[in-house]
Amino acid sequence: MTDNYTPSQVATRLDVSTNTIRRWCEQYADHLSEEANGRPRIFSEQDIAVFEYVAACRTDGMTPDDIGQRLDETTLTPAEIVVPEDAEKPQIEQEPSPDIQAPALLLQAHTEALQRLTSRLENQRIDEVEQLAGQVARQRTWQLVHVAVTLVLVAAVVAMWAIP
């Protein structure tokens, strides 16, 4: 099942404005899904991969026309990119040739997005564990209070029987 995202969710994920997302939708409509160009706009992971690529190209100083041309030349789809968990980032000593630059930028954008998602997941798991630990502590406290009250009542009953 593929997740769908709104323009504001995509903007937040990519740290850009919703106006930027709308502008990119108009500029790169041919490279986006039908839903991304519809009303309301709904984006898939593949659409987000295109935006990540566009963002990476913009960061490198490319013009919108150059980005559009690169997208036209790119044959590698985001679904074809697989990064093993234990893979090291390749060290590029020189500027990649134009025929591999577009996929390299796309791979870099996906790697950075994966790192952001991994960090968010770790933080979410920590929060969930802390919340669960708090619940368990409260339950244990009430159990101890219950045992203490029971002991006091038993002691009172024993004391009443012991009085002649």
C-alpha positions as a Markdown table, in Angstrom:
| # | Residue | x | y | z |
|---|---|---|---|---|
| 1 | Met | 0.0 | 0.0 | 0.0 |
| 2 | Thr | 1.3 | 3.4 | -0.9 |
| 3 | Asp | 1.0 | 6.4 | 1.4 |
| 4 | Asn | -0.5 | 9.6 | 0.0 |
| 5 | Tyr | 0.5 | 13.0 | 1.2 |
| 6 | Thr | -0.9 | 16.5 | 1.0 |
| 7 | Pro | 1.0 | 19.5 | -0.3 |
| 8 | Ser | 1.6 | 20.8 | 3.3 |
| 9 | Gln | 2.9 | 17.4 | 4.4 |
| 10 | Val | 5.3 | 17.2 | 1.5 |
| 11 | Ala | 6.4 | 20.8 | 2.1 |
| 12 | Thr | 7.1 | 20.0 | 5.8 |
| 13 | Arg | 9.0 | 16.8 | 4.8 |
| 14 | Leu | 11.2 | 18.7 | 2.3 |
| 15 | Asp | 11.5 | 21.8 | 4.4 |
| 16 | Val | 10.1 | 24.1 | 1.7 |
| 17 | Ser | 6.9 | 26.2 | 1.5 |
| 18 | Thr | 3.7 | 24.9 | 0.1 |
| 19 | Asn | 3.9 | 27.6 | -2.6 |
| 20 | Thr | 7.2 | 26.0 | -3.7 |
| 21 | Ile | 5.5 | 22.6 | -4.0 |
| 22 | Arg | 2.7 | 24.1 | -6.1 |
| 23 | Arg | 5.2 | 25.9 | -8.3 |
| 24 | Trp | 7.2 | 22.6 | -8.8 |
| 25 | Cys | 3.9 | 20.9 | -9.6 |
| 26 | Glu | 3.4 | 23.3 | -12.5 |
| 27 | Gln | 7.0 | 23.2 | -13.7 |
| 28 | Tyr | 7.5 | 19.5 | -13.5 |
| 29 | Ala | 3.9 | 18.2 | -14.1 |
| 30 | Asp | 5.1 | 15.7 | -16.8 |
| 31 | His | 7.2 | 13.9 | -14.1 |
| 32 | Leu | 4.5 | 13.6 | -11.5 |
| 33 | Ser | 1.5 | 11.3 | -11.0 |
| 34 | Glu | -1.9 | 12.1 | -12.2 |
| 35 | Glu | -3.1 | 12.7 | -8.6 |
| 36 | Ala | -0.3 | 15.2 | -8.0 |
| 37 | Asn | -1.7 | 17.3 | -10.9 |
| 38 | Gly | -5.3 | 16.9 | -9.8 |
| 39 | Arg | -7.6 | 18.7 | -7.4 |
| 40 | Pro | -7.0 | 18.2 | -4.5 |
| 41 | Arg | -3.3 | 17.4 | -5.0 |
| 42 | Ile | -2.3 | 14.1 | -3.6 |
| 43 | Phe | 1.3 | 13.0 | -3.7 |
| 44 | Ser | 2.9 | 9.5 | -3.7 |
| 45 | Glu | 6.3 | 8.5 | -2.6 |
| 46 | Gln | 7.4 | 8.6 | -6.3 |
| 47 | Asp | 6.2 | 12.2 | -6.5 |
| 48 | Ile | 8.2 | 13.1 | -3.4 |
| 49 | Ala | 11.3 | 11.4 | -4.9 |
| 50 | Val | 10.9 | 13.8 | -7.9 |
| 51 | Phe | 10.6 | 16.8 | -5.5 |
| 52 | Glu | 13.7 | 15.6 | -3.5 |
| 53 | Tyr | 15.6 | 15.4 | -6.7 |
| 54 | Val | 14.4 | 18.9 | -7.7 |
| 55 | Ala | 15.4 | 20.2 | -4.3 |
| 56 | Ala | 18.9 | 18.7 | -4.5 |
| 57 | Cys | 19.3 | 20.2 | -8.0 |
| 58 | Arg | 18.2 | 23.6 | -6.8 |
| 59 | Thr | 20.7 | 23.4 | -3.9 |
| 60 | Asp | 23.4 | 22.7 | -6.5 |
| 61 | Gly | 22.4 | 25.9 | -8.3 |
| 62 | Met | 20.7 | 24.4 | -11.3 |
| 63 | Thr | 18.0 | 26.4 | -13.1 |
| 64 | Pro | 14.4 | 25.1 | -13.4 |
| 65 | Asp | 15.0 | 24.5 | -17.2 |
| 66 | Asp | 18.1 | 22.5 | -16.5 |
| 67 | Ile | 16.3 | 20.5 | -13.9 |
| 68 | Gly | 13.5 | 19.8 | -16.3 |
| 69 | Gln | 16.0 | 18.7 | -18.9 |
| 70 | Arg | 17.7 | 16.4 | -16.4 |
| 71 | Leu | 14.4 | 14.9 | -15.4 |
| 72 | Asp | 13.6 | 14.2 | -19.1 |
| 73 | Glu | 17.0 | 12.4 | -19.4 |
| 74 | Thr | 16.7 | 10.4 | -16.2 |
| 75 | Thr | 15.6 | 6.9 | -16.7 |
| 76 | Leu | 16.2 | 5.6 | -13.2 |
| 77 | Thr | 13.0 | 5.6 | -11.1 |
| 78 | Pro | 13.0 | 5.9 | -7.3 |
| 79 | Ala | 11.6 | 2.4 | -7.0 |
| 80 | Glu | 14.8 | 1.0 | -8.7 |
| 81 | Ile | 17.1 | 2.5 | -6.1 |
| 82 | Val | 17.9 | 0.1 | -3.2 |
| 83 | Val | 20.4 | 1.1 | -0.5 |
| 84 | Pro | 21.5 | -1.8 | 1.8 |
| 85 | Glu | 21.5 | -0.9 | 5.5 |
| 86 | Asp | 25.2 | -1.6 | 5.9 |
| 87 | Ala | 26.3 | 0.2 | 2.7 |
| 88 | Glu | 28.8 | 3.0 | 3.1 |
| 89 | Lys | 28.3 | 6.2 | 1.2 |
| 90 | Pro | 30.5 | 6.2 | -1.9 |
| 91 | Gln | 33.3 | 8.8 | -1.9 |
| 92 | Ile | 33.3 | 10.7 | -5.1 |
| 93 | Glu | 36.7 | 12.3 | -5.7 |
| 94 | Gln | 35.8 | 14.1 | -8.9 |
| 95 | Glu | 32.6 | 15.6 | -10.4 |
| 96 | Pro | 30.4 | 12.8 | -11.7 |
| 97 | Ser | 29.9 | 12.7 | -15.4 |
| 98 | Pro | 26.5 | 14.2 | -16.6 |
| 99 | Asp | 25.1 | 10.8 | -17.5 |
| 100 | Ile | 25.4 | 9.6 | -13.8 |
| 101 | Gln | 24.9 | 12.9 | -12.1 |
| 102 | Ala | 21.1 | 12.9 | -12.1 |
| 103 | Pro | 20.8 | 9.4 | -10.6 |
| 104 | Ala | 23.6 | 10.2 | -8.1 |
| 105 | Leu | 21.7 | 13.3 | -6.9 |
| 106 | Leu | 18.5 | 11.3 | -6.7 |
| 107 | Leu | 20.3 | 8.7 | -4.6 |
| 108 | Gln | 21.8 | 11.4 | -2.4 |
| 109 | Ala | 18.3 | 12.9 | -1.8 |
| 110 | His | 16.9 | 9.5 | -1.0 |
| 111 | Thr | 19.7 | 8.7 | 1.4 |
| 112 | Glu | 19.2 | 12.0 | 3.2 |
| 113 | Ala | 15.4 | 11.5 | 3.4 |
| 114 | Leu | 16.0 | 8.0 | 4.8 |
| 115 | Gln | 18.3 | 9.4 | 7.5 |
| 116 | Arg | 15.6 | 11.9 | 8.5 |
| 117 | Leu | 12.9 | 9.2 | 8.6 |
| 118 | Thr | 15.2 | 6.9 | 10.6 |
| 119 | Ser | 15.8 | 9.7 | 13.1 |
| 120 | Arg | 12.1 | 10.5 | 13.4 |
| 121 | Leu | 11.3 | 6.8 | 14.0 |
| 122 | Glu | 14.0 | 6.5 | 16.7 |
| 123 | Asn | 12.6 | 9.6 | 18.5 |
| 124 | Gln | 9.1 | 8.3 | 18.2 |
| 125 | Arg | 10.1 | 4.9 | 19.6 |
| 126 | Ile | 11.9 | 6.5 | 22.5 |
| 127 | Asp | 8.8 | 8.6 | 23.3 |
| 128 | Glu | 6.6 | 5.5 | 23.2 |
| 129 | Val | 8.9 | 3.5 | 25.5 |
| 130 | Glu | 9.0 | 6.5 | 28.0 |
| 131 | Gln | 5.2 | 6.7 | 27.9 |
| 132 | Leu | 4.8 | 2.9 | 28.5 |
| 133 | Ala | 7.3 | 3.0 | 31.3 |
| 134 | Gly | 5.3 | 5.8 | 33.0 |
| 135 | Gln | 2.1 | 3.8 | 32.7 |
| 136 | Val | 3.8 | 0.7 | 34.2 |
| 137 | Ala | 5.2 | 2.8 | 37.0 |
| 138 | Arg | 1.7 | 4.2 | 37.8 |
| 139 | Gln | 0.2 | 0.7 | 37.8 |
| 140 | Arg | 2.9 | -0.6 | 40.1 |
| 141 | Thr | 2.3 | 2.4 | 42.5 |
| 142 | Trp | -1.4 | 1.6 | 42.7 |
| 143 | Gln | -0.6 | -2.1 | 43.3 |
| 144 | Leu | 1.7 | -1.2 | 46.2 |
| 145 | Val | -0.9 | 1.2 | 47.7 |
| 146 | His | -3.5 | -1.6 | 47.4 |
| 147 | Val | -1.2 | -4.0 | 49.2 |
| 148 | Ala | -0.4 | -1.4 | 51.9 |
| 149 | Val | -4.1 | -0.7 | 52.6 |
| 150 | Thr | -4.8 | -4.4 | 52.7 |
| 151 | Leu | -2.0 | -4.9 | 55.3 |
| 152 | Val | -3.3 | -2.0 | 57.4 |
| 153 | Leu | -6.8 | -3.5 | 57.4 |
| 154 | Val | -5.5 | -7.0 | 58.3 |
| 155 | Ala | -3.5 | -5.5 | 61.1 |
| 156 | Ala | -6.6 | -3.7 | 62.4 |
| 157 | Val | -8.7 | -6.8 | 62.3 |
| 158 | Val | -6.0 | -8.8 | 64.1 |
| 159 | Ala | -5.7 | -6.0 | 66.7 |
| 160 | Met | -9.5 | -6.1 | 67.3 |
| 161 | Trp | -9.4 | -9.8 | 67.9 |
| 162 | Ala | -6.5 | -9.5 | 70.2 |
| 163 | Ile | -8.4 | -7.1 | 72.5 |
| 164 | Pro | -10.1 | -9.0 | 75.3 |
